[in-house]
Amino acid sequence: MKHPARFSRLNHSSLRLLAGLWIGLACSAAGSSAQAAPAASIAPVVPICVGDFPPFNSPRLPKMGPVIEITTEAFKRSGYVVQTHFMPWARILKEGEDTRCLVLGIWRNPQREQLFNFSLPIVQQELGFFVRRDSTLKDWREPGALQQQLIGVERGSYLPPALQEAGLRLDPSGGIKFNLLKLARERIQLAFGNKDSGEYAIRNEPGLQGTVQWLPPGIERKDTYLACAKSHPEQEALLGAFNQGLRSMRADGSYQKILSNAGLSTAAP
């Protein structure tokens, strides 16, 4: 009866020894693997400054709107993470000029081209007029037609050549929604602004539904861009990364799908 007991004691001792050796080897191997494995990379963050301008971009829209969704995905494909900051337009330009962010949704002009470099165009915005549905004006291009109207415009915003002619009566206001409400109340006869933005306001403002409408044709279409200050030390790399991602999205159809889901198929450049 002694031999089985002695065998059992030896067997347990051997097992403890083998277990200890195995644990030691495993820890050693794990330590070697941890030293050999590269540290997890952290994607660089790109701060973006943008205005609240539905249906293109707004904190109230799904994924903050199609323009931000496109921008986020384009940068993601190039290994960047986007951080979005909504703010008034004057501050956007200042922050962008001081290299604290990239500017999204900007139009090009000679003054801005002195300060910024620009991406590929992201979307187009159509500009033109809205009228009351009972208006007798059918074509704003008729000679003298605009001179007979009080035209609501956004204070401090861009005016196309057609609205810079002498003799026009312009009524500045806070934006397209304010001008559409004034149009509905017959305080002005025309409201100038972005077609998609105006139609978004009409769909979402009960006081405008069935009262005002877009007056075709539009005056002009403006490409919008992502801009980076020329003084930014990484401007070439950032715009290059965005353009690469945007080209990829256009090639695989995801760019067109995002615009289509937002009802902005005609906004593609």
Backbone bond lengths (Angstrom), bond angles and torsions (degrees), N, CA, C in turn:
res aa  C-N    CA-C-N  psi(-1)  N-CA   C-N-CA  omega(-1)  CA-C   N-CA-C  phi
1 M - - - 1.472 - - 1.512 111.46 -
2 K 1.386 117.73 -13.72 1.456 118.96 -178.68 1.517 112.07 -76.29
3 H 1.341 115.38 -33.09 1.465 117.28 -174.96 1.516 113.89 -64.47
4 P 1.317 119.11 -43.93 1.473 117.85 176.99 1.509 112.29 -60.43
5 A 1.359 116.16 -39.81 1.463 117.95 -179.65 1.504 110.76 -64.25
6 R 1.380 117.34 -44.76 1.459 120.39 179.55 1.521 110.44 -61.28
7 F 1.310 117.97 -38.91 1.456 122.34 178.29 1.515 111.36 -63.34
8 S 1.333 114.07 -40.73 1.474 118.14 179.71 1.499 111.14 -63.60
9 R 1.391 117.87 -43.49 1.462 120.41 -179.37 1.519 110.72 -64.03
10 L 1.328 116.49 -43.29 1.466 119.79 179.42 1.521 110.90 -64.55
11 N 1.302 115.88 -38.55 1.474 119.90 -179.15 1.519 110.88 -63.72
12 H 1.343 117.16 -42.82 1.459 120.71 179.84 1.521 111.14 -65.98
13 S 1.339 116.68 -40.35 1.464 120.25 179.31 1.505 110.51 -64.04
14 S 1.312 115.13 -42.47 1.461 118.73 -179.80 1.520 111.35 -63.82
15 L 1.324 115.40 -39.96 1.469 119.27 179.93 1.525 111.18 -63.71
16 R 1.382 114.75 -41.19 1.470 117.51 179.35 1.513 110.64 -64.12
17 L 1.322 117.22 -38.88 1.453 121.38 -179.83 1.523 111.08 -66.07
18 L 1.322 114.49 -45.57 1.467 118.51 179.86 1.525 111.51 -64.27
19 A 1.336 116.16 -39.30 1.472 119.71 179.48 1.514 110.93 -63.03
20 G 1.366 115.12 -40.67 1.454 118.74 179.31 1.513 111.78 -64.18
21 L 1.346 115.33 -43.34 1.463 118.58 178.02 1.523 111.86 -62.20
22 W 1.318 116.81 -40.39 1.477 121.00 -178.92 1.522 111.22 -64.84
23 I 1.338 115.82 -43.41 1.470 119.77 179.66 1.522 110.64 -63.38
24 G 1.351 115.81 -42.04 1.458 119.41 179.37 1.509 111.63 -61.59
25 L 1.347 116.20 -45.06 1.460 119.61 179.53 1.525 111.70 -64.50
26 A 1.333 115.96 -39.40 1.464 120.05 -179.53 1.517 111.13 -64.20
27 C 1.348 116.33 -43.41 1.469 119.97 179.62 1.516 110.87 -64.81
28 S 1.342 115.09 -39.23 1.459 119.42 179.16 1.509 110.72 -63.73
29 A 1.344 116.55 -43.23 1.461 120.38 179.65 1.515 111.21 -65.91
30 A 1.340 116.52 -40.55 1.465 120.22 179.55 1.509 110.79 -63.91
31 G 1.365 115.34 -40.57 1.458 118.60 179.18 1.501 111.53 -64.03
32 S 1.354 116.42 -39.96 1.458 120.15 178.89 1.511 110.72 -65.11
33 S 1.353 117.28 -40.55 1.462 120.68 179.59 1.507 110.92 -64.98
34 A 1.350 116.50 -40.54 1.464 119.80 -178.96 1.515 110.68 -64.59
35 Q 1.356 115.70 -36.88 1.453 118.30 179.18 1.511 111.13 -71.31
36 A 1.335 117.03 -32.94 1.460 120.07 -177.21 1.517 111.95 -78.90
37 A 1.369 118.41 -29.71 1.464 121.64 -175.98 1.517 110.14 -71.98
38 P 1.334 118.37 135.89 1.464 120.76 178.00 1.521 111.07 -71.01
39 A 1.311 116.82 151.30 1.463 121.11 177.71 1.520 109.93 -66.02
40 A 1.342 116.37 144.73 1.461 121.03 -179.99 1.527 109.71 -61.25
41 S 1.333 115.81 129.73 1.463 120.18 -178.15 1.525 110.28 -79.64
42 I 1.312 116.16 145.20 1.455 122.12 178.38 1.523 108.18 -108.45
43 A 1.331 117.02 124.83 1.467 121.02 -177.74 1.527 109.90 -65.09
44 P 1.324 117.84 133.85 1.465 120.30 177.57 1.529 111.00 -66.17
45 V 1.318 116.01 144.45 1.466 122.37 -177.24 1.526 109.62 -96.85
46 V 1.333 115.88 133.92 1.457 122.11 177.30 1.528 108.25 -111.13
47 P 1.335 119.37 109.89 1.468 120.50 176.12 1.528 110.55 -75.17
48 I 1.324 115.28 132.77 1.462 122.62 -179.16 1.531 108.91 -120.48
49 C 1.321 117.09 128.72 1.467 122.04 174.01 1.525 108.58 -102.67
50 V 1.324 116.42 131.92 1.458 120.67 -174.19 1.523 109.41 -151.63
51 G 1.330 116.60 155.26 1.460 121.69 179.08 1.521 112.23 -93.06
52 D 1.317 114.86 163.22 1.465 122.01 175.61 1.523 107.66 -85.33
53 F 1.343 116.47 99.32 1.456 121.12 -172.07 1.522 110.09 -142.57
54 P 1.362 116.81 75.57 1.462 119.00 178.03 1.537 110.53 -68.48
55 P 1.334 117.89 149.43 1.463 127.73 8.45 1.534 113.92 -92.82
56 F 1.333 118.04 14.56 1.466 120.56 -178.05 1.523 112.22 -83.39
57 N 1.338 116.84 -49.66 1.457 121.17 179.54 1.518 110.10 -151.82
58 S 1.322 115.89 133.11 1.458 121.28 -179.13 1.525 108.75 -170.94
59 P 1.337 118.15 143.49 1.476 119.41 175.52 1.518 112.52 -66.06
60 R 1.323 118.30 -12.85 1.461 121.97 -179.47 1.531 112.79 -89.52
61 L 1.323 117.41 -7.37 1.458 121.39 -177.70 1.526 111.40 -94.72
62 P 1.333 118.23 154.11 1.469 120.18 174.07 1.527 110.90 -56.69
63 K 1.332 116.27 130.96 1.470 122.83 -178.03 1.523 111.68 55.85
64 M 1.324 116.23 25.62 1.462 124.19 178.48 1.528 113.42 64.01
65 G 1.332 116.59 19.72 1.451 121.06 174.48 1.513 113.42 100.84
66 P 1.345 117.09 158.41 1.463 120.77 -174.19 1.519 114.26 -64.93
67 V 1.338 118.88 -33.48 1.463 119.93 -178.99 1.523 110.60 -67.06
68 I 1.326 117.32 -41.35 1.461 120.54 177.78 1.530 110.61 -71.63
69 E 1.323 117.04 -36.50 1.469 119.67 176.82 1.530 110.54 -61.55
70 I 1.327 116.96 -43.48 1.466 121.05 177.89 1.529 110.54 -63.52
71 T 1.326 115.85 -45.86 1.461 120.69 -178.22 1.522 111.50 -63.06
72 T 1.323 116.64 -43.18 1.465 121.51 179.48 1.520 111.33 -61.93
73 E 1.329 116.35 -45.23 1.461 120.45 -178.76 1.528 111.25 -69.21
74 A 1.327 117.52 -39.34 1.465 120.09 179.77 1.528 110.58 -61.61
75 F 1.322 117.32 -44.40 1.457 120.43 178.41 1.535 111.29 -68.43
76 K 1.321 116.79 -38.21 1.468 120.59 179.52 1.518 111.26 -58.56
77 R 1.330 116.57 -38.81 1.457 120.15 -179.80 1.527 112.32 -67.84
78 S 1.312 115.75 -18.28 1.458 120.03 177.83 1.527 112.07 -104.91
79 G 1.356 116.73 9.79 1.452 120.14 173.53 1.512 116.21 90.58
80 Y 1.336 117.86 18.37 1.459 121.82 -179.17 1.532 110.53 -115.42
81 V 1.335 115.07 156.13 1.468 122.23 174.45 1.524 107.90 -113.75
82 V 1.332 116.80 132.55 1.460 122.07 -178.25 1.525 110.41 -93.32
83 Q 1.315 116.05 136.56 1.466 123.12 174.01 1.526 106.99 -119.00
84 T 1.335 116.79 115.08 1.460 122.01 -171.11 1.522 111.65 -96.81
85 H 1.329 116.37 134.55 1.462 122.97 177.86 1.530 108.82 -128.29
86 F 1.350 116.31 117.47 1.462 121.02 176.31 1.531 109.34 -89.55
87 M 1.330 115.58 136.97 1.462 119.95 -179.17 1.521 109.81 -162.96
88 P 1.355 118.59 166.40 1.462 121.13 177.04 1.529 111.22 -62.86
89 W 1.343 115.35 155.18 1.459 120.29 -171.53 1.526 112.90 -62.78
90 A 1.328 118.25 -40.62 1.466 120.11 -179.62 1.530 110.65 -60.33
91 R 1.318 117.13 -39.71 1.460 120.46 179.17 1.522 110.77 -71.52
92 I 1.335 117.20 -35.57 1.461 121.08 177.57 1.524 110.34 -56.05
93 L 1.323 116.24 -49.55 1.462 120.62 -178.87 1.520 111.24 -62.89
94 K 1.323 116.87 -39.65 1.462 120.95 -179.82 1.528 110.71 -66.59
95 E 1.329 117.34 -46.32 1.464 120.93 179.45 1.526 110.66 -62.70
96 G 1.325 115.67 -40.76 1.457 119.33 179.17 1.514 112.50 -66.57
97 E 1.321 116.54 -43.24 1.467 120.80 179.10 1.521 111.07 -62.49
98 D 1.335 117.23 -33.75 1.463 121.80 179.86 1.530 112.66 -85.32
99 T 1.316 117.40 9.81 1.481 125.98 175.92 1.523 113.59 65.22
100 R 1.342 117.47 21.17 1.464 119.36 178.15 1.525 112.26 -85.61
101 C 1.331 117.63 -11.07 1.456 121.26 177.51 1.514 109.27 -164.01
102 L 1.324 116.02 166.67 1.449 122.13 168.68 1.523 107.96 -91.73
103 V 1.319 117.11 149.99 1.463 122.15 -175.74 1.521 108.96 -101.89
104 L 1.326 116.12 124.95 1.462 121.44 -177.72 1.528 110.76 -109.15
105 G 1.344 115.86 137.32 1.457 120.93 176.90 1.515 113.87 84.18
106 I 1.323 117.56 27.72 1.458 122.07 -175.17 1.526 110.40 -95.95
107 W 1.336 115.90 146.37 1.455 121.72 172.63 1.526 108.89 -93.75
108 R 1.309 116.42 154.41 1.458 120.89 178.20 1.529 110.22 -90.70
109 N 1.319 115.72 143.32 1.465 122.31 168.37 1.530 106.82 -154.03
110 P 1.319 118.01 165.95 1.471 119.66 -176.01 1.521 114.17 -55.98
111 Q 1.322 117.61 -38.59 1.465 120.12 179.80 1.520 111.17 -65.10
112 R 1.325 118.04 -45.27 1.463 121.31 -179.28 1.531 111.53 -68.69
113 E 1.330 116.94 -31.30 1.452 119.93 -179.63 1.528 112.28 -69.08
114 Q 1.322 117.42 -16.71 1.457 120.46 173.56 1.532 111.51 -75.56
115 L 1.332 116.49 -24.59 1.467 120.98 -174.77 1.526 113.65 -104.46
116 F 1.334 116.60 -30.69 1.462 120.40 -170.46 1.526 111.65 -123.96
117 N 1.331 114.43 155.03 1.460 122.68 162.26 1.519 107.75 -105.30
118 F 1.324 116.51 152.21 1.453 120.88 -169.25 1.525 112.27 -123.02
119 S 1.330 113.99 151.65 1.462 121.59 176.89 1.525 110.03 -79.80
120 L 1.323 115.08 -176.12 1.454 120.28 165.02 1.529 108.29 -62.07
121 P 1.345 118.77 152.73 1.471 119.20 176.48 1.524 111.50 -61.86
122 I 1.328 115.27 140.90 1.470 120.46 -177.65 1.528 110.53 -97.78
123 V 1.320 116.99 -55.64 1.466 121.77 176.32 1.519 108.73 -141.31
124 Q 1.325 115.37 165.94 1.463 122.02 173.04 1.519 109.66 -110.00
125 Q 1.322 115.20 143.14 1.458 120.96 175.86 1.529 108.78 -116.34
126 E 1.323 116.04 126.90 1.466 121.07 179.41 1.522 109.67 -91.28
127 L 1.317 116.06 130.44 1.460 122.38 -179.34 1.519 110.15 -110.04
128 G 1.327 115.21 144.14 1.462 119.38 179.16 1.514 110.98 177.36
129 F 1.327 115.93 -152.03 1.464 121.44 -171.31 1.524 112.39 -117.71
130 F 1.327 113.19 150.67 1.456 122.75 167.41 1.526 107.87 -115.16
131 V 1.345 115.65 146.68 1.470 121.58 178.60 1.523 108.84 -133.13
132 R 1.308 115.71 165.92 1.457 119.76 169.65 1.523 108.71 -69.79
133 R 1.307 116.37 149.01 1.465 120.20 -179.03 1.523 112.40 -63.85
134 D 1.333 117.26 -24.66 1.465 119.96 179.58 1.525 112.52 -93.85
135 S 1.336 117.63 11.30 1.460 120.75 -179.26 1.527 111.16 -68.42
136 T 1.311 116.44 146.54 1.466 121.51 176.77 1.529 111.54 -88.06
137 L 1.347 117.20 -7.96 1.454 120.65 179.52 1.529 109.46 -77.46
138 K 1.326 116.35 120.91 1.462 121.26 -177.81 1.523 112.99 -109.30
139 D 1.337 117.46 -22.26 1.460 120.47 -178.89 1.524 108.90 -149.19
140 W 1.322 116.94 111.53 1.459 121.04 -176.90 1.526 112.27 -67.38
141 R 1.354 117.38 -14.22 1.465 121.50 -178.47 1.522 113.34 -80.93
142 E 1.325 117.85 -8.69 1.470 120.11 178.77 1.525 110.06 -60.78
143 P 1.345 118.47 139.75 1.475 121.25 -178.16 1.526 111.84 -54.13
144 G 1.332 115.66 126.65 1.459 121.24 177.18 1.511 115.10 79.51
145 A 1.362 118.10 -1.06 1.468 120.51 -175.01 1.523 111.47 -64.23
146 L 1.308 118.08 -44.17 1.457 120.51 -176.88 1.527 112.13 -70.19
147 Q 1.333 116.89 -30.80 1.472 120.10 179.76 1.526 112.05 -65.58
148 Q 1.310 117.04 -18.58 1.461 120.69 -177.73 1.535 112.57 -91.98
149 Q 1.330 117.24 -1.38 1.454 120.71 -173.77 1.521 110.92 -114.78
150 L 1.337 115.89 147.79 1.458 121.40 166.78 1.530 106.12 -90.90
151 I 1.326 116.13 118.68 1.462 121.70 -168.75 1.525 110.58 -108.72
152 G 1.306 116.96 121.56 1.454 121.64 176.01 1.523 110.74 -80.99
153 V 1.330 116.44 128.34 1.469 122.26 178.09 1.523 108.84 -129.62
154 E 1.333 115.66 162.60 1.460 119.70 177.10 1.516 109.52 -82.62
155 R 1.306 115.98 129.68 1.463 121.63 -177.39 1.529 111.37 -59.95
156 G 1.329 117.01 126.57 1.452 122.19 176.79 1.513 115.07 77.12
157 S 1.328 118.26 3.63 1.455 120.51 -176.85 1.525 111.03 -92.59
158 Y 1.321 114.97 172.35 1.461 122.73 -179.73 1.525 110.88 -63.69
159 L 1.332 115.54 139.89 1.465 122.09 173.96 1.524 108.44 -123.34
160 P 1.325 118.56 127.54 1.460 121.02 178.18 1.532 110.16 -71.29
161 P 1.328 117.25 164.39 1.468 120.34 -179.36 1.528 113.84 -52.38
162 A 1.331 116.80 -34.55 1.467 119.44 -178.79 1.517 112.49 -62.40
163 L 1.347 117.17 -23.73 1.460 120.22 179.48 1.523 112.69 -102.35
164 Q 1.314 116.93 10.61 1.457 121.34 177.35 1.524 112.20 -107.81
165 E 1.316 116.47 7.59 1.461 120.83 179.26 1.527 110.66 -73.90
166 A 1.298 114.97 150.51 1.471 120.50 178.84 1.522 110.26 -66.41
167 G 1.320 115.60 146.72 1.457 121.07 175.34 1.508 115.26 90.79
168 L 1.327 118.49 -3.28 1.462 119.95 178.75 1.524 110.22 -81.78
169 R 1.331 115.84 145.19 1.461 121.54 177.41 1.530 108.44 -104.18
170 L 1.336 115.44 109.88 1.455 121.37 -177.85 1.519 110.01 -108.68
171 D 1.336 114.99 137.96 1.463 121.25 -178.77 1.525 108.58 -119.52
172 P 1.352 119.25 97.18 1.466 121.53 -176.53 1.532 111.82 -68.56
173 S 1.335 114.05 146.51 1.464 120.27 178.53 1.521 108.71 -150.27
174 G 1.345 115.78 -173.52 1.448 120.61 -173.03 1.511 116.10 -80.21
175 G 1.314 119.29 -10.27 1.454 120.31 -178.63 1.519 111.19 157.72
176 I 1.337 115.54 179.32 1.455 120.21 -173.35 1.528 112.05 -63.51
177 K 1.326 118.33 -38.72 1.464 119.66 -179.11 1.523 110.63 -63.90
178 F 1.329 117.52 -43.44 1.468 120.47 178.33 1.529 110.36 -62.22
179 N 1.321 116.80 -41.34 1.458 119.68 -179.21 1.522 112.15 -69.25
180 L 1.318 117.18 -34.43 1.464 119.28 176.53 1.529 111.16 -66.99
181 L 1.321 116.72 -38.55 1.475 119.53 176.58 1.525 110.75 -64.97
182 K 1.331 117.31 -39.64 1.464 120.87 176.34 1.531 110.72 -65.03
183 L 1.340 115.69 -37.23 1.464 120.10 177.41 1.523 110.59 -64.76
184 A 1.326 117.00 -43.25 1.459 120.61 179.72 1.526 111.55 -62.25
185 R 1.353 116.27 -31.79 1.470 121.04 179.99 1.530 112.47 -89.89
186 E 1.346 116.07 7.00 1.469 123.47 177.53 1.529 112.91 63.98
187 R 1.308 117.28 28.64 1.463 120.66 175.38 1.519 111.25 -85.59
188 I 1.331 117.55 -20.07 1.457 123.67 171.55 1.525 107.51 -135.27
189 Q 1.337 116.26 167.02 1.468 119.79 -179.68 1.530 113.32 -105.79
190 L 1.327 116.34 -22.68 1.461 121.47 177.00 1.523 108.92 -137.46
191 A 1.324 116.56 146.65 1.462 121.33 173.51 1.517 107.67 -123.02
192 F 1.326 116.19 121.38 1.456 120.94 179.84 1.531 109.92 -93.83
193 G 1.350 116.07 139.24 1.457 118.44 177.21 1.512 112.14 171.86
194 N 1.318 114.57 -167.93 1.453 122.65 -179.79 1.526 110.20 -78.21
195 K 1.331 116.16 131.43 1.462 120.58 -176.42 1.528 112.15 -60.82
196 D 1.337 117.17 -52.10 1.465 120.10 -175.97 1.522 111.44 -65.22
197 S 1.326 117.31 -38.33 1.454 120.43 178.99 1.526 111.00 -66.86
198 G 1.335 116.06 -41.59 1.460 119.73 178.21 1.515 112.25 -65.18
199 E 1.319 117.22 -42.24 1.463 120.00 -179.89 1.526 111.38 -68.75
200 Y 1.339 116.59 -31.34 1.467 119.74 174.20 1.529 109.90 -63.85
201 A 1.335 116.86 -43.80 1.463 120.65 178.86 1.526 111.14 -63.19
202 I 1.314 117.04 -39.48 1.469 120.53 179.63 1.527 110.68 -63.58
203 R 1.336 116.76 -41.33 1.467 120.35 -179.58 1.522 112.35 -67.28
204 N 1.319 117.13 -29.01 1.463 120.39 -171.87 1.525 113.94 -108.60
205 E 1.312 118.68 1.91 1.470 122.43 179.67 1.522 109.15 -119.76
206 P 1.342 118.05 107.10 1.474 120.29 -176.50 1.522 113.52 -53.64
207 G 1.319 118.07 -33.68 1.459 120.31 -178.25 1.507 114.57 -70.43
208 L 1.343 116.69 -9.03 1.462 120.52 -178.68 1.527 112.95 -106.25
209 Q 1.311 116.80 -22.62 1.459 120.58 -176.12 1.516 111.39 -63.52
210 G 1.335 115.33 128.52 1.456 121.05 179.43 1.510 114.75 76.71
211 T 1.343 117.65 4.26 1.462 121.07 -176.12 1.522 112.52 -112.67
212 V 1.344 117.32 -41.61 1.462 121.45 -177.37 1.522 109.62 -124.81
213 Q 1.344 115.63 159.58 1.458 120.28 -178.17 1.523 110.32 -154.67
214 W 1.324 115.17 162.74 1.460 122.81 175.98 1.520 110.22 -69.38
215 L 1.340 116.89 142.10 1.459 122.32 178.76 1.531 108.94 -111.32
216 P 1.331 118.67 101.21 1.467 119.47 178.85 1.530 110.67 -75.87
217 P 1.348 116.76 157.60 1.469 126.96 -3.58 1.517 111.19 -84.23
218 G 1.346 116.12 166.44 1.448 120.08 175.73 1.527 111.25 -70.20
219 I 1.325 115.99 166.02 1.465 121.07 179.22 1.527 110.49 -82.03
220 E 1.337 117.79 -46.78 1.456 121.62 179.25 1.521 110.03 -163.43
221 R 1.351 115.22 167.18 1.452 122.20 176.53 1.521 108.20 -118.23
222 K 1.336 115.74 135.89 1.454 121.43 -177.26 1.532 109.60 -118.45
223 D 1.327 116.20 126.96 1.467 120.48 173.08 1.521 109.79 -72.67
224 T 1.309 116.86 142.01 1.466 121.64 174.45 1.520 109.29 -114.10
225 Y 1.340 115.59 149.72 1.452 121.44 -169.81 1.530 111.25 -135.08
226 L 1.326 113.89 170.21 1.458 123.10 162.47 1.522 106.15 -99.40
227 A 1.334 117.39 130.82 1.462 121.19 -176.96 1.515 110.94 -122.69
228 C 1.322 115.05 146.57 1.460 121.96 177.64 1.523 108.27 -132.40
229 A 1.326 116.68 133.84 1.458 121.05 -178.60 1.527 110.32 -56.92
230 K 1.320 115.75 139.10 1.461 120.32 179.05 1.522 111.75 -62.01
231 S 1.329 116.48 -25.02 1.461 120.62 -179.83 1.528 112.92 -83.22
232 H 1.316 117.59 -4.42 1.464 121.08 179.84 1.528 108.92 -69.39
233 P 1.328 119.22 128.37 1.469 120.69 -176.01 1.524 114.17 -64.86
234 E 1.356 117.91 -19.94 1.460 120.88 -177.87 1.516 112.26 -115.42
235 Q 1.330 117.32 19.59 1.460 119.03 -172.59 1.532 112.63 -60.41
236 E 1.327 117.60 -39.35 1.461 119.77 -178.74 1.528 110.97 -66.61
237 A 1.325 116.97 -43.17 1.462 120.76 -179.46 1.533 111.19 -67.31
238 L 1.327 117.17 -41.71 1.460 120.25 -177.46 1.525 111.85 -66.95
239 L 1.324 117.13 -47.62 1.459 119.82 179.80 1.531 110.47 -67.52
240 G 1.322 116.91 -35.69 1.459 119.43 176.57 1.517 112.03 -64.01
241 A 1.334 117.02 -41.40 1.464 120.88 178.57 1.523 111.04 -64.61
242 F 1.329 116.40 -42.75 1.462 119.57 179.37 1.523 110.65 -64.37
243 N 1.314 117.45 -47.28 1.463 120.61 -179.05 1.522 111.58 -60.08
244 Q 1.322 116.67 -39.71 1.462 120.35 178.55 1.526 110.70 -62.14
245 G 1.337 116.35 -45.20 1.460 119.82 178.54 1.516 112.52 -65.48
246 L 1.336 116.98 -38.87 1.464 120.99 -179.71 1.526 110.72 -66.23
247 R 1.318 117.32 -41.82 1.474 120.19 177.06 1.526 110.73 -60.84
248 S 1.333 116.08 -40.40 1.465 120.74 179.23 1.530 110.52 -62.84
249 M 1.325 116.87 -41.34 1.463 120.81 -179.82 1.527 111.81 -66.72
250 R 1.312 116.56 -37.74 1.464 119.50 177.64 1.524 110.92 -68.28
251 A 1.318 115.48 -35.31 1.460 119.55 -178.59 1.522 112.52 -69.69
252 D 1.339 117.87 -36.38 1.466 119.40 -177.15 1.527 113.75 -95.98
253 G 1.336 117.65 1.70 1.460 121.13 175.09 1.513 115.60 88.79
254 S 1.347 118.50 -6.56 1.460 120.36 -177.56 1.531 111.88 -68.46
255 Y 1.323 117.18 -31.98 1.471 121.11 176.89 1.531 110.30 -61.46
256 Q 1.337 116.41 -50.75 1.464 120.25 -179.56 1.521 111.52 -63.77
257 K 1.334 117.09 -34.53 1.468 120.62 -179.59 1.525 110.95 -65.50
258 I 1.329 117.34 -41.32 1.463 120.56 179.67 1.524 110.70 -62.66
259 L 1.333 117.19 -45.16 1.462 120.18 178.81 1.524 111.01 -64.54
260 S 1.312 116.80 -41.13 1.468 120.81 -179.85 1.513 111.38 -63.38
261 N 1.343 117.51 -42.86 1.463 120.99 179.17 1.521 111.81 -63.58
262 A 1.332 116.64 -27.09 1.463 120.93 179.04 1.519 112.38 -90.26
263 G 1.340 117.86 0.47 1.458 121.26 -178.07 1.519 113.12 74.25
264 L 1.345 116.37 26.96 1.466 120.73 -175.65 1.529 111.33 -122.73
265 S 1.325 116.94 37.32 1.461 119.67 -177.86 1.521 111.90 -58.14
266 T 1.315 117.62 -34.35 1.473 120.81 -177.32 1.520 112.10 -78.44
267 A 1.331 117.84 -2.44 1.466 120.74 -178.63 1.518 112.67 -86.36
268 A 1.339 118.39 -3.58 1.466 120.07 178.63 1.522 109.14 -68.22
269 P 1.350 117.89 135.08 1.468 120.57 178.56 1.519 112.28 -62.81
